[in-house]
Amino acid sequence: MNDDDRPVNFAVVGLGMGHGRAGICARTPGARLAAVCDLDEERGRKAAAEYDTEWIRDYDELLKRADVDVVFLLTPSGMHAEMGLAAAQAGKHVVSTKPIDIRLEAIDELIAACERAGVMCACDFDQRYEPTKRRVHRALDAGLFGPLILLEARLKWYRTDDYFVGWHGTWKYDGGGSLMNQSVHLIDLLQWYGGPIKQVHGRMGIFNHDIETEDAAVATLTFDSGALGVVVGTTTFPENRVFEIEVHGPKGAAALGTVNGEYFKLMDESATEPAGPDWEPANVIEDIVGHLRRGTPLACPGREARKSVELILAIYTSAIENRTVQLPLDKFIPPTK
């Protein structure tokens, strides 16, 4: 897209969490909310009226519209790749909420389809847009922490039984529980900060909910660099209390989240942090507009989004089969009752 004056036309699909994303789209300079799509008429008409756009019930009809450039999928996780594949075949750019899908083979098919069609494939990991988290990433890339020693991703939240009525907590559509749905944001940061992971050893269980998938899980990781990693994720804590990413080496440390705020320190106070780019997006809509209009790099393209899913599925495989799992992961087979 070479004409900087032409807005990027978005269609938001799925108006549960998508209602808020539609609002961001409607408010973002350079973006236009061309349509919203949802099977529920009440939700669809409400969003259409609030954001002065059109509600379309039928997804196939949406894909026929010439005024839609980008399809933003906020549907159940297990539907992302299938719906994204249809969008790519219709010549639309594809972005999904996290995770990009729950099956590696489906993710690979989606990425390949987007590449064949010459369209964008991206995933919305909103933590990657936070300025301090970006600053830490630049410092890590520059080696200012020294050889990494330990990285931790810790989420301790609560979900009521009502939350799991429907597709949440199912292997078919949620693809997992407290790791795949809630902790995936932190797991994405963990691998973004630490780099490739060699092996994992995980444990998980169902403690406080009547669901198929886990409501508590832990894992230890070994990174290719030799650094160690820890993952803790649960929806059984009495309240949403802990959301924390921590990383350190001998020359620097960062602990970011609800527990430590934005702690970031380089031991050598004379060290010069690398400068960031002249412009960085504040959210996924700005990110996509910048990418399509000015060629700026995406915060999380499809191949990058695949990594967190592979890591989570490796943890599940380890827990189910009671063994250490080496990456890359060949295939994950969900357990059956």
DATAUR-V406031 format. One record per residue. SS is DSSP state (a for helix, b for strand, c for the rest). PHI is phi in radians with two decimals (NA if undefined). D_CENTER is the distance of its C-alpha to the mean C-alpha in whole Angstrom. Layout:
# DATAUR-V406031
ss=SS phi=PHI d_center=D_CENTER
ss=SS phi=PHI d_center=D_CENTER
This chain:
# DATAUR-V406031
ss=c phi=NA d_center=25
ss=c phi=-1.75 d_center=28
ss=c phi=-1.52 d_center=29
ss=c phi=-1.16 d_center=28
ss=c phi=-1.49 d_center=30
ss=c phi=-1.51 d_center=28
ss=c phi=-1.20 d_center=25
ss=b phi=-1.50 d_center=22
ss=b phi=-1.60 d_center=22
ss=b phi=-1.86 d_center=19
ss=b phi=-2.13 d_center=19
ss=b phi=-1.71 d_center=17
ss=b phi=-1.99 d_center=17
ss=c phi=1.74 d_center=16
ss=c phi=-1.89 d_center=18
ss=c phi=-1.30 d_center=17
ss=c phi=-1.14 d_center=14
ss=a phi=-1.17 d_center=14
ss=a phi=-1.04 d_center=18
ss=a phi=-1.16 d_center=16
ss=a phi=-1.16 d_center=14
ss=a phi=-1.08 d_center=17
ss=a phi=-1.12 d_center=19
ss=a phi=-1.07 d_center=17
ss=a phi=-1.07 d_center=18
ss=a phi=-1.13 d_center=22
ss=a phi=-1.68 d_center=22
ss=c phi=-1.54 d_center=21
ss=c phi=-1.02 d_center=23
ss=c phi=1.55 d_center=23
ss=b phi=-1.98 d_center=21
ss=b phi=-2.35 d_center=23
ss=b phi=-1.47 d_center=22
ss=b phi=-1.34 d_center=24
ss=b phi=-2.94 d_center=23
ss=b phi=-2.11 d_center=21
ss=b phi=-2.36 d_center=21
ss=c phi=-2.83 d_center=21
ss=c phi=-1.25 d_center=24
ss=c phi=-1.44 d_center=25
ss=a phi=-1.12 d_center=28
ss=a phi=-1.09 d_center=28
ss=a phi=-1.15 d_center=24
ss=a phi=-1.12 d_center=25
ss=a phi=-1.19 d_center=28
ss=a phi=-1.09 d_center=27
ss=a phi=-1.15 d_center=24
ss=a phi=-1.07 d_center=26
ss=a phi=-1.22 d_center=29
ss=a phi=-1.15 d_center=27
ss=a phi=-1.91 d_center=25
ss=c phi=0.95 d_center=28
ss=c phi=-2.41 d_center=27
ss=b phi=-1.95 d_center=27
ss=b phi=-1.66 d_center=26
ss=b phi=-2.19 d_center=26
ss=c phi=-1.37 d_center=26
ss=c phi=-1.58 d_center=26
ss=a phi=-1.13 d_center=23
ss=a phi=-1.07 d_center=25
ss=a phi=-1.17 d_center=27
ss=a phi=-1.02 d_center=24
ss=a phi=-1.19 d_center=24
ss=c phi=-1.43 d_center=27
ss=c phi=-1.30 d_center=27
ss=c phi=-1.32 d_center=28
ss=c phi=-1.63 d_center=27
ss=c phi=-1.96 d_center=23
ss=c phi=-1.64 d_center=21
ss=b phi=-2.21 d_center=17
ss=b phi=-1.80 d_center=16
ss=b phi=-1.85 d_center=13
ss=b phi=-1.64 d_center=12
ss=c phi=-2.21 d_center=11
ss=c phi=-1.69 d_center=13
ss=c phi=-0.90 d_center=13
ss=a phi=-0.96 d_center=11
ss=a phi=-1.27 d_center=14
ss=a phi=-1.82 d_center=15
ss=a phi=-1.05 d_center=12
ss=a phi=-1.15 d_center=14
ss=a phi=-1.06 d_center=17
ss=a phi=-1.26 d_center=17
ss=a phi=-1.16 d_center=15
ss=a phi=-1.07 d_center=18
ss=a phi=-1.11 d_center=21
ss=a phi=-1.13 d_center=19
ss=a phi=-1.07 d_center=19
ss=a phi=-1.14 d_center=23
ss=c phi=-1.56 d_center=24
ss=c phi=1.45 d_center=23
ss=c phi=-1.72 d_center=20
ss=b phi=-1.21 d_center=17
ss=b phi=-2.18 d_center=14
ss=b phi=-2.36 d_center=10
ss=b phi=-2.20 d_center=8
ss=b phi=-1.20 d_center=6
ss=c phi=-1.29 d_center=3
ss=c phi=-1.27 d_center=5
ss=c phi=-1.10 d_center=7
ss=c phi=-3.00 d_center=10
ss=c phi=-1.95 d_center=11
ss=c phi=-2.18 d_center=14
ss=a phi=-1.11 d_center=14
ss=a phi=-1.14 d_center=17
ss=a phi=-1.23 d_center=16
ss=a phi=-1.09 d_center=13
ss=a phi=-1.08 d_center=16
ss=a phi=-1.13 d_center=18
ss=a phi=-1.12 d_center=16
ss=a phi=-1.04 d_center=15
ss=a phi=-1.10 d_center=19
ss=a phi=-1.14 d_center=20
ss=a phi=-1.14 d_center=18
ss=a phi=-1.14 d_center=20
ss=a phi=-1.10 d_center=23
ss=a phi=-1.44 d_center=23
ss=c phi=1.23 d_center=22
ss=c phi=-2.04 d_center=19
ss=c phi=-1.32 d_center=16
ss=b phi=-2.29 d_center=13
ss=b phi=-2.55 d_center=9
ss=b phi=-2.32 d_center=6
ss=b phi=-1.61 d_center=5
ss=c phi=-1.89 d_center=4
ss=a phi=-1.18 d_center=7
ss=a phi=-1.13 d_center=9
ss=a phi=-1.26 d_center=9
ss=a phi=-1.66 d_center=12
ss=c phi=-1.31 d_center=14
ss=a phi=-0.98 d_center=17
ss=a phi=-1.19 d_center=18
ss=a phi=-1.15 d_center=15
ss=a phi=-1.17 d_center=15
ss=a phi=-1.07 d_center=19
ss=a phi=-1.08 d_center=18
ss=a phi=-1.07 d_center=17
ss=a phi=-1.11 d_center=20
ss=a phi=-1.14 d_center=22
ss=a phi=-1.13 d_center=21
ss=a phi=-1.05 d_center=21
ss=c phi=-1.46 d_center=24
ss=c phi=1.35 d_center=25
ss=c phi=-1.32 d_center=26
ss=c phi=-1.58 d_center=25
ss=c phi=1.29 d_center=27
ss=c phi=-1.04 d_center=27
ss=b phi=-1.15 d_center=24
ss=b phi=-1.90 d_center=25
ss=b phi=-2.61 d_center=22
ss=b phi=-2.23 d_center=19
ss=b phi=-2.32 d_center=18
ss=b phi=-2.13 d_center=14
ss=b phi=-2.31 d_center=16
ss=b phi=-2.22 d_center=15
ss=b phi=-2.29 d_center=18
ss=c phi=-2.15 d_center=18
ss=b phi=-2.32 d_center=20
ss=c phi=-2.31 d_center=19
ss=c phi=-1.34 d_center=23
ss=a phi=-1.09 d_center=24
ss=a phi=-1.06 d_center=24
ss=a phi=-1.05 d_center=20
ss=a phi=-1.61 d_center=20
ss=c phi=-1.37 d_center=23
ss=c phi=2.02 d_center=21
ss=c phi=-1.56 d_center=18
ss=c phi=-1.15 d_center=16
ss=c phi=1.38 d_center=17
ss=c phi=-1.92 d_center=18
ss=c phi=-1.24 d_center=18
ss=c phi=-1.18 d_center=18
ss=c phi=-1.98 d_center=16
ss=c phi=-1.62 d_center=13
ss=c phi=1.30 d_center=14
ss=c phi=2.72 d_center=14
ss=c phi=-2.10 d_center=15
ss=a phi=-1.13 d_center=14
ss=a phi=-1.46 d_center=12
ss=a phi=-1.24 d_center=10
ss=a phi=-1.62 d_center=9
ss=a phi=-1.67 d_center=10
ss=a phi=-1.34 d_center=10
ss=a phi=-1.01 d_center=6
ss=a phi=-1.04 d_center=6
ss=a phi=-1.28 d_center=9
ss=a phi=-1.15 d_center=9
ss=a phi=-1.06 d_center=7
ss=a phi=-1.10 d_center=9
ss=a phi=-1.01 d_center=12
ss=a phi=-1.36 d_center=12
ss=a phi=-1.13 d_center=12
ss=a phi=-1.38 d_center=15
ss=a phi=-1.64 d_center=17
ss=c phi=1.50 d_center=16
ss=c phi=-1.02 d_center=17
ss=b phi=-2.00 d_center=18
ss=b phi=-1.51 d_center=21
ss=b phi=-2.71 d_center=21
ss=b phi=-2.40 d_center=20
ss=b phi=-2.41 d_center=22
ss=b phi=-2.20 d_center=21
ss=b phi=-2.42 d_center=22
ss=b phi=-2.68 d_center=21
ss=b phi=-2.84 d_center=23
ss=c phi=-1.99 d_center=24
ss=c phi=-2.02 d_center=25
ss=c phi=-2.45 d_center=25
ss=c phi=-2.49 d_center=24
ss=c phi=-1.62 d_center=26
ss=c phi=-2.39 d_center=22
ss=c phi=-1.40 d_center=22
ss=c phi=-1.75 d_center=19
ss=c phi=-1.31 d_center=19
ss=c phi=-1.95 d_center=19
ss=b phi=-2.73 d_center=19
ss=b phi=-2.67 d_center=19
ss=b phi=-2.37 d_center=19
ss=b phi=-2.71 d_center=19
ss=b phi=-1.95 d_center=21
ss=b phi=-2.20 d_center=20
ss=b phi=-2.14 d_center=22
ss=b phi=-1.41 d_center=20
ss=c phi=-0.99 d_center=22
ss=c phi=-1.26 d_center=24
ss=c phi=1.76 d_center=25
ss=c phi=-1.13 d_center=23
ss=b phi=-1.74 d_center=23
ss=b phi=-2.44 d_center=19
ss=b phi=-2.35 d_center=19
ss=b phi=-2.16 d_center=16
ss=b phi=-2.30 d_center=17
ss=b phi=-2.54 d_center=15
ss=b phi=-2.67 d_center=17
ss=c phi=-1.98 d_center=18
ss=b phi=-1.92 d_center=22
ss=c phi=-1.16 d_center=22
ss=c phi=-1.05 d_center=25
ss=c phi=-2.71 d_center=22
ss=c phi=-1.29 d_center=19
ss=c phi=-2.16 d_center=20
ss=b phi=-2.14 d_center=18
ss=b phi=-2.53 d_center=15
ss=b phi=-2.49 d_center=16
ss=b phi=-2.07 d_center=15
ss=b phi=-2.32 d_center=18
ss=b phi=-2.62 d_center=20
ss=b phi=-2.67 d_center=23
ss=b phi=-2.37 d_center=26
ss=c phi=-1.19 d_center=29
ss=c phi=-1.95 d_center=29
ss=b phi=-2.92 d_center=26
ss=b phi=-2.64 d_center=24
ss=b phi=-2.49 d_center=21
ss=b phi=-2.42 d_center=20
ss=b phi=-2.13 d_center=18
ss=b phi=2.61 d_center=17
ss=c phi=-1.32 d_center=19
ss=c phi=-1.54 d_center=22
ss=c phi=-1.87 d_center=22
ss=b phi=1.22 d_center=21
ss=b phi=-2.20 d_center=21
ss=b phi=-1.33 d_center=23
ss=b phi=-2.62 d_center=23
ss=b phi=-2.50 d_center=26
ss=b phi=-1.76 d_center=28
ss=c phi=-1.13 d_center=31
ss=c phi=-1.56 d_center=33
ss=c phi=-1.17 d_center=33
ss=c phi=-1.56 d_center=35
ss=c phi=-1.11 d_center=32
ss=c phi=-1.73 d_center=30
ss=c phi=-1.27 d_center=27
ss=c phi=-1.17 d_center=26
ss=c phi=-1.28 d_center=25
ss=c phi=-1.43 d_center=22
ss=c phi=-1.18 d_center=22
ss=c phi=-1.09 d_center=25
ss=c phi=-2.44 d_center=22
ss=c phi=-2.31 d_center=18
ss=c phi=-1.26 d_center=16
ss=c phi=-1.63 d_center=15
ss=c phi=-2.80 d_center=12
ss=a phi=-1.16 d_center=11
ss=a phi=-1.18 d_center=14
ss=a phi=-1.03 d_center=16
ss=a phi=-1.04 d_center=14
ss=a phi=-1.21 d_center=15
ss=a phi=-1.05 d_center=18
ss=a phi=-1.08 d_center=19
ss=a phi=-1.16 d_center=18
ss=a phi=-1.37 d_center=20
ss=a phi=-1.65 d_center=23
ss=a phi=-2.17 d_center=23
ss=c phi=1.36 d_center=21
ss=c phi=-1.21 d_center=19
ss=c phi=-1.21 d_center=16
ss=c phi=-1.24 d_center=13
ss=c phi=-1.13 d_center=10
ss=c phi=-2.57 d_center=8
ss=b phi=-1.19 d_center=10
ss=a phi=-0.95 d_center=10
ss=a phi=-1.13 d_center=12
ss=a phi=-1.25 d_center=10
ss=a phi=-1.14 d_center=6
ss=a phi=-1.08 d_center=9
ss=a phi=-1.09 d_center=10
ss=a phi=-1.16 d_center=8
ss=a phi=-1.16 d_center=9
ss=a phi=-1.05 d_center=12
ss=a phi=-1.13 d_center=13
ss=a phi=-1.12 d_center=12
ss=a phi=-1.14 d_center=15
ss=a phi=-1.17 d_center=17
ss=a phi=-1.11 d_center=17
ss=a phi=-1.05 d_center=18
ss=a phi=-1.04 d_center=20
ss=a phi=-1.06 d_center=22
ss=a phi=-1.18 d_center=22
ss=a phi=-1.20 d_center=24
ss=a phi=-1.70 d_center=26
ss=c phi=0.95 d_center=27
ss=c phi=-2.69 d_center=27
ss=c phi=-1.31 d_center=25
ss=b phi=-2.00 d_center=23
ss=b phi=-1.57 d_center=23
ss=c phi=-1.78 d_center=20
ss=c phi=-1.26 d_center=19
ss=c phi=-1.56 d_center=19
ss=c phi=-1.28 d_center=21
ss=c phi=-2.83 d_center=20
ss=c phi=-2.04 d_center=19
ss=c phi=-2.01 d_center=22
ss=c phi=-1.06 d_center=21
ss=c phi=-1.21 d_center=24
ss=c phi=-2.08 d_center=26
ss=c phi=-1.27 d_center=28
